[in-house]
């Protein structure tokens, strides 16, 4: 019988994809743009549990605006609205008043798409080879073996260090062993205090 492993995720914005950094996804209609300027890194607020994201808005000579996700924050989910206030004194703001620009979050803007991801294990499959990146301590690779193909999973982790990466690796390995040996148990990965999974994907 098959099984699955739940990977709780931190709810960070996806800095690998471009969705949160596509200016067309933002409402900047209230902003009078000054050409060839940058806002610098600006803090944001949300109408939900998300917090900590920072953004930089840049304009070219046209002036077309682009946005960069400086910090991905945490606890974001689809449906939340992020608001960034660009002060009147900011170089990119050509108006006389502070301006709010907003982003309505969708699933594809969140790393992993939600607060949890799942590694699915068919009955004929095997999860093997937990390989940490011992240079950055930011990614762990899991090789899923099946009869006709392999599936390389990647878990991105925040808080991995030279001091705890062995413990993290053991915890991932233990949950894989439980999933393989206890059908329908649906175990959940529990990481050390202060360590969080931020994304789960195949690749």
Secondary structure as UniProt FT lines:
FT   STRAND          3..9
FT   HELIX           19..21
FT   HELIX           23..25
FT   STRAND          26..27
FT   TURN            29..30
FT   TURN            35..36
FT   STRAND          38..43
FT   STRAND          45..46
FT   STRAND          51..59
FT   STRAND          65..74
FT   TURN            78..79
FT   STRAND          81..86
FT   TURN            88..89
FT   TURN            91..92
FT   STRAND          99..104
FT   HELIX           107..109
FT   HELIX           111..113
FT   STRAND          116..121
FT   TURN            123..124
FT   STRAND          126..132
FT   TURN            134..136
FT   STRAND          139..145
FT   STRAND          150..158
FT   TURN            162..164
FT   HELIX           165..181
FT   TURN            183..184
FT   TURN            193..194
FT   STRAND          196..202
//
